[in-house]
Every structure is written in C-alpha cells, then in structure tokens.
Amino acid sequence: MTPTALNEMLALERKALVLTALQSRIGASRGMHVAELSAVTLLNERICRKAIELLRLDGVQLCGKPETGYYIAATADELTGTTDWMFKRAAKTLKQISRMTKTALPALVGQINLDD
C-alpha cells in the first residue's frame, strides 16, 4: 500500500470516528468540545479538528464555536451562525496576511488557490 493510499484510508477512518461521535449531537445545546471529542474517539485534538475540516469539505453541516463545541446543525440559523463566524475569522486572517505582505486585500484574495 502506498503512503498516499494509507493516508487516505486513515483520513476516512478518522472522519468516520468523529462523525459517529457527533451524530447524536444535534443542535448547539448539545455541542461537544474538542477535548471531549478527543477522549471519545481516542484521536488527538489536532486530528479531530482535521477530521472536522474534511467532513465540512464533504458537505457535512458540522457547526461549532469555542463557546458551543462541535455539533450538527439543527436549524438553518445554527448553520448561518457558524458560517458567519468562520467567515469573520477567515477575513481577519486575510487582513493580517495583507498587512504583513504589504499586499492589497483584493490582490491577495485574487491570488488564493482554493485547491489546497
């Protein structure tokens, strides 16, 4: 088995573990913080966060903020609240990069490759 194939298999397994742990966590009031998710899945916190990222890229509506932990959206408002929070966080990061590199934000955004 190639290293790439092994990494893909591990990613699938980790996503399945995280999704299984969160399937009963529907709605913000039932959120699970990453420390608990790590304990339940026996994955470290960094790997849990990576699995969350991959599940979101698969289209799973996993919400979460520091105050709620991770959960599956029960309503459109919960999903919107999370995506708004994520957008603000991304915008803040882009602004920092823009200032650090002395690149205008529109030019910087035009240079972004979303394939990574």
LUMZADREN-772871 format. One line per 4 residues: their letters; for each residue x, y, z of C-alpha. Coordinates in steps of 0.2 Angstrom, whole numbers, plus 5000, padded with zeros to 4 digits. Last residue first. Example, Ala and Ser with C-alpha at 12.3 -4.5 7.8 and 13.67 -1.06 7.14 Angstrom:
BEGIN
sa = 5068:4995:5036  5062:4978:5039
***
This chain:
BEGIN
ddln = 4974:5115:4995  4963:5118:4979  4957:5135:4985  4972:5145:4977
iqgv = 4972:5162:4983  4980:5176:4972  4964:5186:4969  4961:5187:4988
lapl = 4979:5195:4989  4975:5207:4976  4959:5212:4984  4967:5213:5001
atkt = 4981:5225:4995  4998:5217:4998  5010:5224:5011  5015:5206:5015
mrsi = 5011:5208:5034  4997:5219:5031  4988:5208:5018  4992:5192:5029
qklt = 4984:5201:5044  4969:5206:5033  4967:5188:5027  4967:5181:5045
kaar = 4953:5193:5050  4943:5188:5034  4945:5170:5038  4939:5173:5056
kfmw = 4924:5183:5050  4920:5170:5038  4920:5156:5051  4909:5166:5062
dttg = 4897:5169:5048  4897:5150:5043  4894:5145:5061  4879:5157:5064
tled = 4872:5153:5047  4872:5134:5051  4864:5137:5068  4851:5149:5059
ataa = 4847:5135:5046  4842:5124:5060  4848:5108:5069  4866:5110:5063
iyyg = 4877:5095:5069  4888:5099:5084  4905:5105:5089  4909:5115:5104
tepk = 4897:5128:5110  4908:5143:5117  4923:5140:5106  4912:5139:5090
gclq = 4905:5124:5081  4894:5118:5067  4896:5102:5057  4885:5103:5041
vgdl = 4893:5089:5032  4897:5095:5014  4912:5084:5011  4923:5099:5014
rlle = 4915:5100:5031  4919:5082:5035  4937:5086:5030  4938:5101:5042
iakr = 4930:5091:5056  4943:5077:5053  4957:5090:5054  4950:5096:5070
cire = 4950:5078:5077  4967:5076:5071  4973:5091:5081  4964:5086:5096
nllt = 4972:5069:5097  4961:5054:5092  4954:5042:5106  4937:5045:5098
vasl = 4928:5049:5115  4943:5057:5123  4947:5068:5108  4928:5073:5106
eavh = 4929:5078:5125  4944:5089:5122  4936:5095:5106  4921:5102:5114
mgrs = 4905:5093:5111  4889:5103:5107  4872:5098:5113  4864:5115:5115
agir = 4870:5120:5098  4859:5107:5089  4861:5089:5085  4875:5080:5095
sqla = 4869:5062:5092  4879:5060:5076  4894:5069:5084  4904:5053:5090
tlvl = 4900:5044:5074  4905:5059:5063  4922:5059:5073  4925:5040:5071
akre = 4920:5040:5052  4931:5055:5049  4946:5046:5057  4943:5031:5047
lalm = 4942:5040:5031  4958:5050:5035  4967:5034:5039  4962:5026:5022
enla = 4968:5042:5013  4984:5042:5022  4987:5024:5018  4983:5027:5000
tptm = 4996:5041:4999  5009:5031:5008  5007:5017:4995  5000:5000:5000
***
